[in-house]
Every structure is written in C-alpha cells, then in structure tokens.
Amino acid sequence: MRVVEAAGALLRVRDVGHGRTLVFVADPPVTVEAYSEVISRLAGRHRVVVL
C-alpha cells in the first residue's frame, strides 16, 4: 500500500498485478483492505488498483 497526495487529499492505494487494469474505489465504511481477496483472485491475470 502506498499513499498518494492528490488535490490536497491523501489517498491510500494498492496497485497489484499485470495486464488489463481494473480499478476499484473503496467507499466508506468499506476500506482498501476489504478488497484483499478480490485482489488475490484477480492479480494473476489483471492489474488491480484499489483506492
């Protein structure tokens, strides 16, 4: 996980895998960590970005 600053906000981002990119935007109360299983299932075939 890394932290990216954008327009004065700090975003927590996970960027895993290779291939076509899938982007998920976590909406509270769901956190980036809640996507761990989704990431593990997809990262072998896709680049998965969660922020």
N, CA, C and O atoms as a CHARMM CRD file, in Angstrom:
* protein
*
  204
    1    1 MET  N      0.85700  -1.16700   0.00000 PROA 1      0.00000
    2    1 MET  CA     0.00000   0.00000   0.00000 PROA 1      0.00000
    3    1 MET  C      0.89900   1.22400   0.00000 PROA 1      0.00000
    4    1 MET  O      1.94100   1.26000   0.65500 PROA 1      0.00000
    5    2 ARG  N      0.47000   2.21200  -0.74400 PROA 2      0.00000
    6    2 ARG  CA     1.19700   3.48000  -0.74400 PROA 2      0.00000
    7    2 ARG  C      0.19700   4.61500  -0.56700 PROA 2      0.00000
    8    2 ARG  O     -1.00700   4.44300  -0.75500 PROA 2      0.00000
    9    3 VAL  N      0.71500   5.74800  -0.21100 PROA 3      0.00000
   10    3 VAL  CA    -0.11900   6.93200  -0.01900 PROA 3      0.00000
   11    3 VAL  C      0.22700   7.92600  -1.12200 PROA 3      0.00000
   12    3 VAL  O      1.39700   8.23100  -1.35100 PROA 3      0.00000
   13    4 VAL  N     -0.79900   8.42600  -1.79900 PROA 4      0.00000
   14    4 VAL  CA    -0.62700   9.37600  -2.89000 PROA 4      0.00000
   15    4 VAL  C     -1.35300  10.65800  -2.51800 PROA 4      0.00000
   16    4 VAL  O     -2.49200  10.61900  -2.05300 PROA 4      0.00000
   17    5 GLU  N     -0.69800  11.78900  -2.72200 PROA 5      0.00000
   18    5 GLU  CA    -1.35400  13.07300  -2.46300 PROA 5      0.00000
   19    5 GLU  C     -1.97100  13.57500  -3.76300 PROA 5      0.00000
   20    5 GLU  O     -1.31100  13.61500  -4.80100 PROA 5      0.00000
   21    6 ALA  N     -3.23500  13.95500  -3.69600 PROA 6      0.00000
   22    6 ALA  CA    -3.94500  14.46500  -4.86800 PROA 6      0.00000
   23    6 ALA  C     -4.89000  15.57400  -4.43300 PROA 6      0.00000
   24    6 ALA  O     -5.78500  15.35300  -3.61800 PROA 6      0.00000
   25    7 ALA  N     -4.69000  16.74500  -4.97100 PROA 7      0.00000
   26    7 ALA  CA    -5.54700  17.90000  -4.67600 PROA 7      0.00000
   27    7 ALA  C     -5.70300  18.13400  -3.17700 PROA 7      0.00000
   28    7 ALA  O     -6.79500  18.44700  -2.70100 PROA 7      0.00000
   29    8 GLY  N     -4.61200  17.98200  -2.43900 PROA 8      0.00000
   30    8 GLY  CA    -4.62900  18.23500  -1.00800 PROA 8      0.00000
   31    8 GLY  C     -5.15000  17.09500  -0.15900 PROA 8      0.00000
   32    8 GLY  O     -5.19000  17.21200   1.06600 PROA 8      0.00000
   33    9 ALA  N     -5.55000  16.00000  -0.77400 PROA 9      0.00000
   34    9 ALA  CA    -6.03300  14.82900  -0.03100 PROA 9      0.00000
   35    9 ALA  C     -4.99400  13.71700  -0.09700 PROA 9      0.00000
   36    9 ALA  O     -4.22700  13.63400  -1.05700 PROA 9      0.00000
   37   10 LEU  N     -4.96800  12.86600   0.92100 PROA 10     0.00000
   38   10 LEU  CA    -4.08800  11.70500   0.92300 PROA 10     0.00000
   39   10 LEU  C     -4.91600  10.47100   0.59200 PROA 10     0.00000
   40   10 LEU  O     -5.89200  10.17100   1.28000 PROA 10     0.00000
   41   11 LEU  N     -4.53000   9.76000  -0.45700 PROA 11     0.00000
   42   11 LEU  CA    -5.24200   8.56400  -0.89800 PROA 11     0.00000
   43   11 LEU  C     -4.39500   7.33300  -0.61900 PROA 11     0.00000
   44   11 LEU  O     -3.21000   7.30300  -0.95000 PROA 11     0.00000
   45   12 ARG  N     -4.99600   6.31900  -0.01100 PROA 12     0.00000
   46   12 ARG  CA    -4.31600   5.03700   0.20100 PROA 12     0.00000
   47   12 ARG  C     -4.59600   4.18100  -1.02100 PROA 12     0.00000
   48   12 ARG  O     -5.75300   3.97900  -1.39000 PROA 12     0.00000
   49   13 VAL  N     -3.53600   3.67300  -1.65400 PROA 13     0.00000
   50   13 VAL  CA    -3.66500   2.97400  -2.93100 PROA 13     0.00000
   51   13 VAL  C     -2.94100   1.63600  -2.89500 PROA 13     0.00000
   52   13 VAL  O     -1.80700   1.54900  -2.42200 PROA 13     0.00000
   53   14 ARG  N     -3.60200   0.58900  -3.39800 PROA 14     0.00000
   54   14 ARG  CA    -2.94700  -0.70100  -3.67300 PROA 14     0.00000
   55   14 ARG  C     -2.96600  -0.88800  -5.17400 PROA 14     0.00000
   56   14 ARG  O     -3.99900  -0.72200  -5.82200 PROA 14     0.00000
   57   15 ASP  N     -1.80400  -1.23800  -5.72500 PROA 15     0.00000
   58   15 ASP  CA    -1.63400  -1.42200  -7.16300 PROA 15     0.00000
   59   15 ASP  C     -0.87400  -2.73000  -7.34500 PROA 15     0.00000
   60   15 ASP  O      0.32300  -2.79200  -7.06500 PROA 15     0.00000
   61   16 VAL  N     -1.56100  -3.78500  -7.81300 PROA 16     0.00000
   62   16 VAL  CA    -1.00000  -5.13400  -7.83700 PROA 16     0.00000
   63   16 VAL  C     -1.29300  -5.79200  -9.18100 PROA 16     0.00000
   64   16 VAL  O     -2.35800  -5.57900  -9.75900 PROA 16     0.00000
   65   17 GLY  N     -0.35200  -6.59000  -9.67800 PROA 17     0.00000
   66   17 GLY  CA    -0.57600  -7.42200 -10.85200 PROA 17     0.00000
   67   17 GLY  C     -0.16600  -6.76300 -12.15000 PROA 17     0.00000
   68   17 GLY  O      0.37500  -5.65700 -12.17500 PROA 17     0.00000
   69   18 HSD  N     -0.44600  -7.49000 -13.24600 PROA 18     0.00000
   70   18 HSD  CA    -0.09000  -7.04300 -14.60000 PROA 18     0.00000
   71   18 HSD  C     -1.23000  -7.38300 -15.54600 PROA 18     0.00000
   72   18 HSD  O     -2.05000  -8.25500 -15.25700 PROA 18     0.00000
   73   19 GLY  N     -1.27600  -6.69800 -16.66300 PROA 19     0.00000
   74   19 GLY  CA    -2.32000  -6.95600 -17.65400 PROA 19     0.00000
   75   19 GLY  C     -3.30600  -5.80700 -17.70200 PROA 19     0.00000
   76   19 GLY  O     -2.99100  -4.68200 -17.31400 PROA 19     0.00000
   77   20 ARG  N     -4.50000  -6.10100 -18.18000 PROA 20     0.00000
   78   20 ARG  CA    -5.53600  -5.06100 -18.24400 PROA 20     0.00000
   79   20 ARG  C     -5.84300  -4.56200 -16.83800 PROA 20     0.00000
   80   20 ARG  O     -5.85000  -5.33700 -15.88100 PROA 20     0.00000
   81   21 THR  N     -6.09300  -3.28000 -16.72300 PROA 21     0.00000
   82   21 THR  CA    -6.26800  -2.65900 -15.41400 PROA 21     0.00000
   83   21 THR  C     -7.73300  -2.63500 -14.98700 PROA 21     0.00000
   84   21 THR  O     -8.61900  -2.24000 -15.74400 PROA 21     0.00000
   85   22 LEU  N     -7.95600  -3.07400 -13.74100 PROA 22     0.00000
   86   22 LEU  CA    -9.26200  -2.97300 -13.09300 PROA 22     0.00000
   87   22 LEU  C     -9.11000  -2.00100 -11.93200 PROA 22     0.00000
   88   22 LEU  O     -8.18600  -2.14000 -11.13000 PROA 22     0.00000
   89   23 VAL  N     -9.99500  -1.02600 -11.83000 PROA 23     0.00000
   90   23 VAL  CA    -9.91100  -0.01700 -10.77300 PROA 23     0.00000
   91   23 VAL  C    -11.14400  -0.12400  -9.88500 PROA 23     0.00000
   92   23 VAL  O    -12.27500  -0.13400 -10.37200 PROA 23     0.00000
   93   24 PHE  N    -10.91400  -0.20300  -8.57500 PROA 24     0.00000
   94   24 PHE  CA   -11.98200  -0.21000  -7.57900 PROA 24     0.00000
   95   24 PHE  C    -11.78400   1.00400  -6.68400 PROA 24     0.00000
   96   24 PHE  O    -10.66200   1.29800  -6.27200 PROA 24     0.00000
   97   25 VAL  N    -12.85900   1.70200  -6.38600 PROA 25     0.00000
   98   25 VAL  CA   -12.80200   2.85200  -5.48700 PROA 25     0.00000
   99   25 VAL  C    -13.57100   2.48100  -4.22600 PROA 25     0.00000
  100   25 VAL  O    -14.79100   2.31500  -4.25000 PROA 25     0.00000
  101   26 ALA  N    -12.84000   2.35400  -3.13000 PROA 26     0.00000
  102   26 ALA  CA   -13.45500   1.98600  -1.85200 PROA 26     0.00000
  103   26 ALA  C    -14.34100   3.13300  -1.36900 PROA 26     0.00000
  104   26 ALA  O    -13.95200   4.30000  -1.41700 PROA 26     0.00000
  105   27 ASP  N    -15.52100   2.78000  -0.90900 PROA 27     0.00000
  106   27 ASP  CA   -16.48100   3.76500  -0.42000 PROA 27     0.00000
  107   27 ASP  C    -16.74400   3.45300   1.04800 PROA 27     0.00000
  108   27 ASP  O    -17.27000   2.38500   1.36100 PROA 27     0.00000
  109   28 PRO  N    -16.38600   4.37400   1.96500 PROA 28     0.00000
  110   28 PRO  CA   -16.55900   4.09100   3.39800 PROA 28     0.00000
  111   28 PRO  C    -17.97300   3.63100   3.70900 PROA 28     0.00000
  112   28 PRO  O    -18.93100   4.15200   3.13700 PROA 28     0.00000
  113   29 PRO  N    -18.11700   2.67100   4.59800 PROA 29     0.00000
  114   29 PRO  CA   -17.13500   2.16200   5.55100 PROA 29     0.00000
  115   29 PRO  C    -16.24100   1.04400   5.01800 PROA 29     0.00000
  116   29 PRO  O    -15.41600   0.52100   5.76700 PROA 29     0.00000
  117   30 VAL  N    -16.38000   0.66000   3.74500 PROA 30     0.00000
  118   30 VAL  CA   -15.50300  -0.36500   3.17800 PROA 30     0.00000
  119   30 VAL  C    -14.12100   0.24700   2.96200 PROA 30     0.00000
  120   30 VAL  O    -13.99600   1.35000   2.43200 PROA 30     0.00000
  121   31 THR  N    -13.08800  -0.48000   3.37800 PROA 31     0.00000
  122   31 THR  CA   -11.71900   0.03400   3.27700 PROA 31     0.00000
  123   31 THR  C    -10.95900  -0.66300   2.15300 PROA 31     0.00000
  124   31 THR  O    -11.42700  -1.65600   1.59600 PROA 31     0.00000
  125   32 VAL  N     -9.80000  -0.14000   1.83100 PROA 32     0.00000
  126   32 VAL  CA    -8.92700  -0.75000   0.82900 PROA 32     0.00000
  127   32 VAL  C     -8.60300  -2.18700   1.22300 PROA 32     0.00000
  128   32 VAL  O     -8.54500  -3.06500   0.36100 PROA 32     0.00000
  129   33 GLU  N     -8.39500  -2.43500   2.50200 PROA 33     0.00000
  130   33 GLU  CA    -8.05700  -3.77800   2.98700 PROA 33     0.00000
  131   33 GLU  C     -9.16800  -4.79400   2.70800 PROA 33     0.00000
  132   33 GLU  O     -8.89000  -5.98500   2.56400 PROA 33     0.00000
  133   34 ALA  N    -10.39700  -4.34800   2.63200 PROA 34     0.00000
  134   34 ALA  CA   -11.52300  -5.24800   2.38200 PROA 34     0.00000
  135   34 ALA  C    -11.45900  -5.87300   0.98800 PROA 34     0.00000
  136   34 ALA  O    -12.15300  -6.85400   0.72100 PROA 34     0.00000
  137   35 TYR  N    -10.64900  -5.32600   0.11300 PROA 35     0.00000
  138   35 TYR  CA   -10.50800  -5.83700  -1.24500 PROA 35     0.00000
  139   35 TYR  C     -9.39700  -6.87500  -1.37900 PROA 35     0.00000
  140   35 TYR  O     -9.10200  -7.29900  -2.49600 PROA 35     0.00000
  141   36 SER  N     -8.78000  -7.29200  -0.29400 PROA 36     0.00000
  142   36 SER  CA    -7.64300  -8.21900  -0.35200 PROA 36     0.00000
  143   36 SER  C     -7.96600  -9.50600  -1.10300 PROA 36     0.00000
  144   36 SER  O     -7.16900  -9.94500  -1.93200 PROA 36     0.00000
  145   37 GLU  N     -9.10600 -10.11500  -0.83500 PROA 37     0.00000
  146   37 GLU  CA    -9.44800 -11.36500  -1.52500 PROA 37     0.00000
  147   37 GLU  C     -9.71500 -11.12500  -3.00400 PROA 37     0.00000
  148   37 GLU  O     -9.30200 -11.92400  -3.84500 PROA 37     0.00000
  149   38 VAL  N    -10.38900 -10.05500  -3.32500 PROA 38     0.00000
  150   38 VAL  CA   -10.64100  -9.71400  -4.72900 PROA 38     0.00000
  151   38 VAL  C     -9.31300  -9.52000  -5.45200 PROA 38     0.00000
  152   38 VAL  O     -9.12200 -10.01900  -6.56000 PROA 38     0.00000
  153   39 ILE  N     -8.40700  -8.79800  -4.82300 PROA 39     0.00000
  154   39 ILE  CA    -7.08900  -8.56100  -5.41400 PROA 39     0.00000
  155   39 ILE  C     -6.36400  -9.88200  -5.64200 PROA 39     0.00000
  156   39 ILE  O     -5.81800 -10.10800  -6.72100 PROA 39     0.00000
  157   40 SER  N     -6.35400 -10.75400  -4.63800 PROA 40     0.00000
  158   40 SER  CA    -5.62200 -12.01400  -4.76700 PROA 40     0.00000
  159   40 SER  C     -6.20200 -12.89600  -5.87500 PROA 40     0.00000
  160   40 SER  O     -5.45900 -13.63500  -6.51900 PROA 40     0.00000
  161   41 ARG  N     -7.49600 -12.83200  -6.10300 PROA 41     0.00000
  162   41 ARG  CA    -8.11700 -13.65000  -7.15300 PROA 41     0.00000
  163   41 ARG  C     -7.88000 -13.09000  -8.55600 PROA 41     0.00000
  164   41 ARG  O     -7.83200 -13.84900  -9.52400 PROA 41     0.00000
  165   42 LEU  N     -7.73500 -11.78800  -8.66900 PROA 42     0.00000
  166   42 LEU  CA    -7.62600 -11.16500  -9.98900 PROA 42     0.00000
  167   42 LEU  C     -6.20300 -10.80400 -10.40800 PROA 42     0.00000
  168   42 LEU  O     -5.92900 -10.69000 -11.60300 PROA 42     0.00000
  169   43 ALA  N     -5.30200 -10.62400  -9.46000 PROA 43     0.00000
  170   43 ALA  CA    -3.96900 -10.09100  -9.75900 PROA 43     0.00000
  171   43 ALA  C     -3.12600 -11.00800 -10.64100 PROA 43     0.00000
  172   43 ALA  O     -2.17100 -10.53700 -11.25900 PROA 43     0.00000
  173   44 GLY  N     -3.44200 -12.28500 -10.72200 PROA 44     0.00000
  174   44 GLY  CA    -2.69400 -13.17700 -11.59600 PROA 44     0.00000
  175   44 GLY  C     -2.94300 -12.91500 -13.07400 PROA 44     0.00000
  176   44 GLY  O     -2.12200 -13.27400 -13.91800 PROA 44     0.00000
  177   45 ARG  N     -4.07700 -12.28700 -13.39100 PROA 45     0.00000
  178   45 ARG  CA    -4.45300 -12.03300 -14.78600 PROA 45     0.00000
  179   45 ARG  C     -4.60300 -10.55400 -15.11800 PROA 45     0.00000
  180   45 ARG  O     -4.60900 -10.17700 -16.29000 PROA 45     0.00000
  181   46 HSD  N     -4.72300  -9.71400 -14.08900 PROA 46     0.00000
  182   46 HSD  CA    -5.00500  -8.29600 -14.31200 PROA 46     0.00000
  183   46 HSD  C     -4.16600  -7.43000 -13.37200 PROA 46     0.00000
  184   46 HSD  O     -3.66400  -7.89500 -12.34800 PROA 46     0.00000
  185   47 ARG  N     -4.03300  -6.18000 -13.74500 PROA 47     0.00000
  186   47 ARG  CA    -3.52100  -5.17700 -12.81300 PROA 47     0.00000
  187   47 ARG  C     -4.73800  -4.68200 -12.04300 PROA 47     0.00000
  188   47 ARG  O     -5.72900  -4.26300 -12.64200 PROA 47     0.00000
  189   48 VAL  N     -4.66300  -4.73000 -10.72000 PROA 48     0.00000
  190   48 VAL  CA    -5.78600  -4.32600  -9.87700 PROA 48     0.00000
  191   48 VAL  C     -5.35800  -3.10800  -9.05800 PROA 48     0.00000
  192   48 VAL  O     -4.37100  -3.15700  -8.32400 PROA 48     0.00000
  193   49 VAL  N     -6.10300  -2.02900  -9.19200 PROA 49     0.00000
  194   49 VAL  CA    -5.83000  -0.80000  -8.44500 PROA 49     0.00000
  195   49 VAL  C     -7.03500  -0.53200  -7.55600 PROA 49     0.00000
  196   49 VAL  O     -8.16900  -0.47300  -8.02900 PROA 49     0.00000
  197   50 VAL  N     -6.77600  -0.37000  -6.26000 PROA 50     0.00000
  198   50 VAL  CA    -7.84300  -0.04200  -5.31000 PROA 50     0.00000
  199   50 VAL  C     -7.43100   1.22600  -4.58300 PROA 50     0.00000
  200   50 VAL  O     -6.31900   1.31900  -4.06500 PROA 50     0.00000
  201   51 LEU  N     -8.33100   2.20300  -4.54600 PROA 51     0.00000
  202   51 LEU  CA    -8.05500   3.43200  -3.80000 PROA 51     0.00000
  203   51 LEU  C     -9.27200   3.85000  -3.03700 PROA 51     0.00000
  204   51 LEU  O     -9.24700   4.86600  -2.34200 PROA 51     0.00000
